[in-house]
Amino acid sequence: MPRPTRPSRANKPMTNGKETGTRGPVPRAQAVYKALRRAIIEQALKPGMKLPEDSIGEQLGVSRTLVREAFGRLAVEGLVELKPNRGANVAYPTLEEARDVFDVRRGLERLVAENLAGRLTAAQAAELEAHVRLEEKAHGQDGPESIRLSGEFHIKLAEMTGNALLLRYVQEASSRCSLILAIYGRPHSSECAVSEHRQLIEALRAGDAVRAAALMDHHLQSVVTRALLAPRAERDIRDVLAPYALSEGLTPS
């Protein structure tokens, strides 16, 4: 009876990413996306800044294909603009677009507050409180860090609703708003949000959906009110991305 033929490594099914080479590209693609996204959210890559594929690929130690893939994901989130024959830029929304984004976000997050009121577990409340302590630590020290942490707080709330579609929309709106604050927010304009976040947690704990929704609406409206146009200086993209590459385990080519 003939012995069964052992599958060759080349023909092994693409199930775990180890034999096909997908284990490398997939995590690296995610790392590139995360590095660029964080650099934009933290205002290291400034709104309107040109994003050359070759320089970014060289700094992150990846191919231009992976850089383009990350651009595509970031474009869906509204963080990058892709222009035919002109490459990619960090998005630079107008004031009118900024107001529209915040209007949409206010509606989404009122829904988050209404859905989560009375359903917040003790563990979830503790997680939110721990995050607010991180926000307090960044208070008055790092404007971009405050903006990033504030956005993460709202994403955590959306995650806790268990509504995947709502989470997706809140993530996209929050990303766009972080970019908007990088353009139009005065220094430390988001800092008073820390106390507002604590008030929101208490309303959710108490199960007061009406108050929670009102607090959320007032909180986001206050962020818009505190915004104003401010010029931003531009740095070399390799210098900008160096710490983000390191944090994601990427090395220059």
C-alpha positions in Angstrom: 0.0 0.0 0.0 1.6 3.3 -1.0 2.5 5.7 1.8 0.6 9.0 1.9 2.3 11.8 0.2 3.4 14.4 2.7 2.5 17.9 1.6 5.4 20.1 0.6 6.1 23.3 2.5 5.4 25.2 -0.6 1.9 23.7 -1.0 1.0 23.7 2.7 -2.5 25.3 3.3 -2.5 29.0 4.2 -4.1 28.5 7.6 -1.8 29.9 10.2 0.5 32.3 8.3 3.6 30.5 9.3 4.4 28.5 6.1 3.0 31.0 3.6 4.9 34.1 4.7 1.7 35.8 5.8 2.8 35.8 9.4 5.4 38.5 8.5 3.4 40.8 6.2 0.2 40.8 8.1 1.5 42.0 11.5 3.9 44.4 9.8 1.1 45.9 7.8 -0.8 46.4 11.0 2.3 47.9 12.6 2.8 50.4 9.8 -0.9 51.4 10.0 -0.7 51.9 13.8 2.6 53.8 13.6 1.3 56.2 11.0 -2.1 56.6 12.7 -0.6 57.4 16.0 1.9 59.9 14.5 -1.1 61.7 12.9 -3.3 61.6 16.0 -0.4 62.9 18.2 0.2 65.7 15.7 3.8 64.5 14.8 2.6 64.2 11.2 0.9 67.6 10.7 -2.3 68.2 8.8 -1.6 68.7 5.1 1.9 67.2 5.3 3.1 65.3 2.3 3.5 61.5 2.8 6.1 60.2 0.5 5.9 56.4 0.2 9.6 55.8 -0.3 10.7 57.9 2.7 8.1 56.3 4.9 8.9 52.8 3.7 12.6 53.4 4.3 12.0 54.7 7.8 9.7 51.9 8.8 11.7 49.2 7.1 8.8 48.0 4.9 7.8 48.0 1.2 5.9 50.7 -0.5 3.1 48.2 -0.9 2.6 48.0 2.8 2.8 51.8 3.1 0.1 52.2 0.4 -2.1 49.6 2.2 -1.8 51.7 5.4 -2.7 54.8 3.5 -5.8 53.2 2.2 -7.0 52.3 5.7 -6.2 55.8 7.0 -8.0 57.3 4.1 -11.2 55.4 5.1 -10.8 56.9 8.5 -10.5 60.4 7.1 -6.9 60.9 8.3 -5.2 60.7 4.9 -6.1 62.2 1.5 -5.2 60.2 -1.6 -4.9 62.2 -4.8 -4.4 60.6 -8.2 -0.9 61.2 -9.5 -0.1 63.4 -6.5 0.4 60.8 -3.8 -0.9 61.1 -0.2 -1.1 63.8 2.4 -2.3 64.0 5.9 -5.9 65.3 5.6 -6.6 68.9 6.3 -10.4 69.3 6.8 -11.9 72.8 6.5 -13.7 74.5 9.4 -17.0 73.6 7.7 -16.0 69.9 7.4 -14.8 70.0 11.0 -18.2 71.2 12.3 -20.0 68.5 10.2 -17.8 65.8 11.7 -18.4 67.0 15.3 -22.2 67.1 14.6 -22.1 63.5 13.4 -20.0 62.5 16.4 -22.3 64.2 18.9 -25.2 62.1 17.5 -23.3 58.9 17.7 -22.0 59.4 21.2 -25.3 60.4 22.5 -26.4 57.0 21.4 -23.4 55.4 23.1 -24.3 57.2 26.4 -28.0 56.2 26.2 -27.1 52.5 25.5 -24.5 52.3 28.2 -26.4 54.0 31.0 -27.3 51.5 33.7 -25.3 48.7 32.0 -21.8 49.8 33.1 -20.2 47.0 35.1 -17.9 47.6 38.1 -15.0 46.3 36.1 -15.8 48.7 33.2 -16.2 51.6 35.5 -12.8 50.8 37.1 -11.2 50.7 33.6 -12.7 54.1 32.7 -11.5 55.6 36.0 -8.0 54.2 35.4 -8.0 55.8 32.0 -9.1 59.2 33.4 -6.2 59.0 35.8 -3.9 58.8 32.7 -5.6 61.8 31.3 -5.0 63.7 34.6 -1.3 62.8 34.4 -1.1 64.3 30.9 -3.0 67.4 32.0 -1.0 70.6 31.3 2.0 68.7 30.0 1.3 67.4 26.5 -1.5 68.7 24.3 -1.2 65.9 21.7 -1.2 63.2 24.4 -4.3 64.7 26.0 -6.1 64.7 22.7 -5.1 61.0 22.1 -6.2 59.9 25.5 -9.4 61.8 25.3 -10.2 60.0 22.0 -9.4 56.6 23.5 -11.8 57.3 26.4 -14.7 57.7 24.0 -13.7 54.6 22.0 -13.6 52.6 25.2 -17.2 53.7 25.9 -18.3 52.6 22.4 -16.5 49.2 22.9 -18.5 48.7 26.1 -21.8 49.0 24.4 -21.1 45.7 22.5 -22.3 47.3 19.3 -19.6 46.6 16.7 -21.1 48.9 14.1 -21.5 51.8 16.5 -17.9 51.2 17.7 -16.6 51.4 14.1 -18.4 54.7 13.4 -17.2 56.2 16.7 -13.6 55.2 16.0 -13.7 56.9 12.6 -15.4 60.1 14.0 -13.0 60.2 16.9 -10.0 59.9 14.6 -11.2 62.7 12.4 -11.9 64.9 15.5 -8.4 64.3 16.8 -7.0 65.5 13.5 -9.3 68.5 13.6 -8.1 69.4 17.1 -4.5 69.2 15.8 -5.5 72.0 13.3 -8.0 74.1 15.2 -7.5 73.4 18.9 -5.7 76.0 21.0 -2.9 74.6 23.3 -4.4 72.3 26.1 -8.0 73.1 24.9 -9.1 69.6 25.7 -7.9 69.6 29.3 -11.2 70.4 31.0 -12.5 67.3 29.4 -11.0 65.3 32.3 -13.6 66.5 34.8 -16.3 66.1 32.2 -15.3 62.5 31.7 -15.6 61.8 35.4 -19.1 63.3 35.5 -20.1 61.1 32.6 -18.9 58.0 34.3 -21.0 58.8 37.4 -24.1 59.4 35.2 -23.6 56.0 33.5 -23.1 54.3 36.8 -26.3 55.8 38.1 -28.2 54.6 35.0 -29.3 58.1 34.2 -29.5 57.9 30.4 -31.0 61.4 29.9 -28.3 63.1 32.0 -25.5 60.9 30.4 -26.6 61.9 26.9 -26.8 65.5 27.9 -23.4 65.5 29.5 -21.9 63.8 26.4 -23.5 66.4 24.1 -22.3 69.3 26.2 -18.8 67.8 26.5 -18.4 67.5 22.7 -20.0 70.9 22.0 -17.5 72.4 24.5 -14.6 70.9 22.5 -15.9 72.6 19.4 -16.4 75.9 21.1 -12.8 75.9 22.4 -11.3 75.4 18.9 -9.5 78.1 16.9 -7.0 78.1 14.0 -3.3 77.9 14.8 -0.3 77.5 12.5 1.8 74.4 12.7 5.5 74.0 11.9 6.6 71.1 9.7 9.5 68.6 10.4 11.3 66.0 8.2 9.2 62.9 7.9 12.0 60.6 8.9 12.6 62.4 12.2 8.9 62.4 12.9 8.4 58.6 12.3 11.5 57.4 14.1 9.9 57.0 17.6 6.7 55.5 16.1 8.7 52.9 14.1 10.6 52.0 17.3 7.4 51.6 19.3 5.9 49.2 16.7 9.1 47.1 16.3 9.9 48.5 12.8 13.4 49.3 11.7 14.7 51.6 8.9 15.8 50.0 5.6 
